[in-house]
Amino acid sequence: MMGRLTAAIFVLLVSCVCRTSGLTGCEGYCGRALSSCSCQPTCASLKTCCADYKEYCVSTLPYSGTILGGTDFVVLDATFNASSEVVCRFDNSTDTVGYVDDTGRGHCISPTLYETGWVSLKISSDNGTTFNRVGSWLSVHTGKLDSKFKAILVNSTKWQYYGTPNVGGSLEMTWDISLVGADRVNIELWGYTETGEPYSDNWQGRWEYLYSLAKDQPNNGSFRFVPQPAANGFSSWELGSVRVSPSTYPDGTWNVQAAWTEDHALAWHLEEKFRLDSAGWALEKCLAWDQLEEKLPNFLDEIIDCPCTLAQARADTGRFHTDYGCDIEKGSVCTYHPGSVHCVRAIQASPKYAAGQQCCYDKTGVQVLTEDSVGGSTPDRAHDWGSPPFKKPPRIPGLSHWIYDVLSFYYCCLWSDNCNYYFKHRPSSDCRRYQSPSSAVVFGDPHFITFDGVSYSFNGKGEYTLVTSEETQLVIQGRTEPVEGTTLNATTLTSVVMTDLYSDVIEVRLASGHHSLEVLHNQRTLSFSEQSWMDFRGVFVFCPTSTNVTVMFGSGAGVEVRLREGTMTTTVLLPEEFKNSTLGLLGTMNGDAKDDLLSSSGQLVQDYSSPEEVFEFGASWAVLNKSALFTYDSDYLLNEYKFVPRHDDTFIPQFTVPENPDDPLANLTAEICSGEGSQFCRYDILVGRSPQMGNATRVSFQSHVTLMNDLKPVVTCGWVSPPTNGAKEGTTYLRGAVVKFSCDDGYTLKGSAERTCQSSGQWSGEEATCVTPSKIPGIVAGSVIGAVTLIIIITTLVLHSRKQKRKHTEEHSWDPEEH
């Protein structure tokens, strides 16, 4: 009996192995390479896809939509029929009902999600029995979503101040009618709230349908109404969004095709009490929030400090990114930060409390502080962009931030004049702890400037380690290829690939024709046609144009890739935490240039001026086959890089620049290449035979010099307060800044009337205070004068008395001559 059972098990195992090894289809195997074909993202370009690859490993159009849901998208290239019952499952947890259109294409409707970034998508055509088609969906923060994909609040300020003094009348909203595939629509108000004990397991966030503003309206792209205070207790909902959805569905039906406005403060539907006395109503709310904040844990100590200057903030791209609510590139419309021209947010939320940091700057480029201005930099209890694993407060993108940081700003600052309560809990960081990152760069043919400032050229052909760090498992690799159109041995950087601890792999490379950059995520080519910002596991990617890519890791490491004249420039920025932990072609980041050119075997380059010795150092950092991160999706890449040694030792570059006055490019080289860094420019023109590359090299070098200047540490003395019963002139606290003090009428200044921020980081002079003039000197003076006067009077009386007495004596004295 046991023998027969063992034999049966063996037969089953063999049959399973045979079926797996003989697989010819992608159903259930997307992302894997099979024995006879492939279901991996690279299979299309390698022409190795299984016949049903697109049927089961699906793409969608569009590929992204608002976090609030309601986006109708097509499942491309998959086959459906009229009887298909489509169910779409997002993030393995939320199902929505899809449909098949008249042309046989399957559609899904995106759901309301409580997370941003790419989420898994599984599609069933048998009403949820099997989910055999897989893909992914990009959920987007409402603030990062292009306005064409959402309903627009016309004059959003009016919506959010409605009911305050002198704000009333009708409100209007508009939308693109194609966002809602129906002739008639309902206009619904949905509210958001968070319940449960903060920072406990029962802390939850939820959307809820409240009521309809209008029903069965024509889908003409606009709606106007005069708002009234909400009935039935709905006015207690203070945050929400208006949804436009087909009127064929019952009120409040979840996850149907819809257009949503941005989430906003619902001033326009608040109770009548608000309209009668908005400032008083808001003060009560402000005081309640103040009491709540006193009970919540302090998050301020774990958030990153703000950069001291606007230049630093815009240069530190690994840790800070533009706040879309105050962007100098878009006219500096800074509703919540008057007086500022640009704000940035810390990219990563704080580790324990998921808090955020916001830093704002004025037109002079210095940080605006809340101690000086209502438009100052403010930290956030909940990061506006949320943070993994999302889904629960305070990590829910946008919404948790609204609940704990924005509504309270309305209560205390915008609807009433009580900002002192708000800024007590949201004080600005004054940048005294801020440390600029170190930067290194690869550019041109290719040239390197290390973190500690060593510059050299390495023209090997192959794949090499630019940076590796055991501290965070950061790995950045670069690929060099021969310069096109030249018989000389010169190379240029054509691809850079990177990963960090627990992060996905991101590759940025030259696209065909070298006119744009191509970004790959885990070997899958990305499209930025819909969104410029994407969240991935452990890493963010920002691609505003086809020539500009920034990659930001959870460790604070940042990688900028720029395309100039067909050549890539790659800049790596690392925070102080990476000190003494980096190796590779970009050197050892420790402030000591002497040990930057350290080979993978631990040998130091002895002569930096020897191109041959430097070349050996570079070759030592060839990537090992087992650790290569690159995508090999063409026969060229397979044959030239994957199946051969990663450093091509048969490729010997030209080490020196030829000095030939008869060279036809000599005069042009002299015109283009001058000043610091000209040796790199000269090499790329005279060896690479490309004036365009030489000019790009010149620009890249100058850009790096500018970046280094922008990131230079600055001395700050910190905020200094005005004296009580006095005033302060000056809100700049960097070295050389002068702050002046004065006192109100009836008070006298004690201390320094003027203080200067010194290079030591200390203010000159003494603390200024305003004191009441003392009465003691007057009293003393009066007493002295009174005493003197009294003495004079007494003396005068005594003298007068004596004089009268002598006179009387003389008149009655005896004269002998008279007798």
Phi, psi and omega in degrees: 000311180298323180295317179296322180295318179298318179297321180295316179299318180299316180299317179299314180298316180297318181295323178296315180298318181297319180295319181294315183289338182258015182298139178231009182227160186264357181299114182084002184230023180299136181092358182244154174263125179263176187293324185248351180199181187231146173242022179270159181301336183278355188293330182296313181287332179272355180057044180239013184293146168294156186299331183256021184304309183289340179290323186248336177254086198267156169244161182229161176219118354290171180259000185215161177190174184297148176301337181284345176090187178090005180274127177270122179227154183265140172271110187284142168066359178268152184260126174232164175229176186299333182270357180295132175254099190274128172232133183245128183247124183251133176054031177059018187219332186240122181256141171231157180269125177260193179201169176247128183276182184295340181265004179087012179269138177277142179235149170237157172245125181288145182267170168292124180241161178244032180207157174246169181100185181283129175238155182291148178231126175234140188233132177246143174247008180236040175063034173092006178288313176229141177245087188257358175251134184230149177197210179209160183224138182259112177270129191241134173303136184301328180288339180261357183277135177301140185300336181291346180260010181219160173287145188250130171278111179289121186059069185299332178298319179298318178303319189268355174245005185300130181098346173279167185310130174069017177240113181196200180090205183266156176244151182224144173224153180226161176201160174282120186297340180289344179288342180233108185279067181205154177280329181237145185225159170254145176251110188243147172257126175246143180244155178237140176212164174233132184234164179098173181284124179306138178066022175247172181292338182265012176285117186226151172244147180206146169267149179211136174292132180258295179195169181260134175280330178199153180232150175053046177271151176294138179280075182254004174089007178206155178210133179231140180203162173255112186288148176238155176304135184292143178263176173058031176079000182291342181292350176286346176278120188251353180227135179186193182209149177263132182245137174252118185221161182301137181285356178287345179262150175298157180307135173073020178292129183286149164056050172246163180303132186198161171245130182248146167281171170293151173297142186205165177288128187270052179303326189289348179240008182293166185298163182302327179303323178295318182290328180286325182207076185298322181293317179294317177301314182293324179298318177301316178296320180298316180294322177295318177296319178302317179293322177296316181299327179298334183268342184275155181295151179279120181258355190294330185287344185254003179266154181290146176286153178287149167299152184284331186231160176298323179299315178297317184297322182278340180272332183277066189284349176283337185238343182227147180218153182307134171276119187295346178276356180202086190239119182295335179285345182240031173092006176054048174276095189248076186304315184269358182223065179301137183095345177266155176246344181199139175232152173232158174242144170298132185291318184265140172285156180294154192292321186266311187258001179058036181275164181236168177230133177237135185230126184238152187222148181267184186293344176273354178091008179257156184291140176265127183254147180294336178293340182250337189206145175294342179268017186286172178293138180226136172283165184231132176296326177236125181298132183304322184272004181071185178198148179302145004272018177059204170070328180232150176299150000268024187262004181284121186305131174076309191287315177299322177298318177300313185297315189259344186234329186264311178303320179295330176291323174297312181305308192271331189243321187266321179266349175211171184251068182224045184298340181301326178292318182295312185286345173298325182258347181231058181284150179291145166282133184263015170073010182291338179260359183291136175235125180293150175285164171266150182231150175219160187213148171236131183205165173064230199249060302278148180245151186232140167234119187282174179300330181259013170092008177281130179247138180199171177240141175221114188249036177287161175252124180156203179236128192225157176274116176280311179217138168221143181218121177291337184303313182236009183062026175292130176225126175232122182242150180232146177247134176245143178230155178301143178295131181289149172077020178219146177270353180281154181275088176226149181233169176212154179288128182238349180203144173224133183231147189207155174205160180228178180305121178065012183262162171290170179262129179242131177237136175237126184216165176291130175282166179305131182091348177060030178256354181205168177259148178242134181247134179238140176241116183048046175077002179257128181290134182261149172248132177251026181290334181256320184228143179263346182238133177225138176263132174232180179291110176076007184203147175243148177231131178239123183223082182287334177219169182285358180243012189215113180228133175235131180245130186234123183258161179298336179283352184097354177289139178231144178230121177254130176239125180235141178256123178227122177051040177080005179239149181267137169243125183241120179248132178247129178243127182233133177287173186302333182299342180273359183302135178068015182235005184256148174219166178121190184294340179265010166089180179264115185278093180212008180083001182243108183291342187292335184249020184289319183268075181251122184290168180295340178266002177093013180265131179274140172291126183274328184233099182296339182275356180268107182296330180291318179292321178295323179297320178296320176301312181298317181297330181294340182264022174300139182291139174286146182306317185287342184252005180293136182255355189290160173263129181246089187243029173209157178299324179300312181292323178296315186279326184271340186227316186284318187263017178227167176304142186291340170246122181277100184283357175272350181266109180248116183283168172277120188277333186241157178275125180291136179256093182230105182298340180272359179299128181299343180264001186298311183294319180295323177298317180297326179288319186278319191256113177205160177078194182298135180083005183296337181296327179289317179298315180299317181300315186290335177274312188279333177261313179285346178059040183220101174300327179296316179294320179299318179293320177297322177296318178300314180295318180296319178296314180296324178296322179292321177299317178298317178300316179299320179293319180296327184271359180303135177300144177241153179270129175234142179262357179082163182298140176237135187274153172287153179289148173298136184066031178207192183220161179235139176244117182119130180232021175252135188234023178268169184306133180092347181291145180242131177241131182248149183234148176214166183241155176292163178303138179091359180236154181242137180284130174240130185106204185271129177283344182214132180229142183243138176285119185266165182296342178282352184085011179245149176281141175287165174072199184241159179302136181270132174226157179247124185238157176282134178304135183285143179267351184299313179302322179294318179297316180298314180298318179296320180295318180297313181298319180297318180295317179299317180298317180298317180298318180297317181297313181298316180299317180298317180295318180297313181297317179298319180297315180297322180296317179295322180294317180297320181298317180296320181296318183293324181292332184248015180278151181280133178246118185297332183287341179274351181247000000 
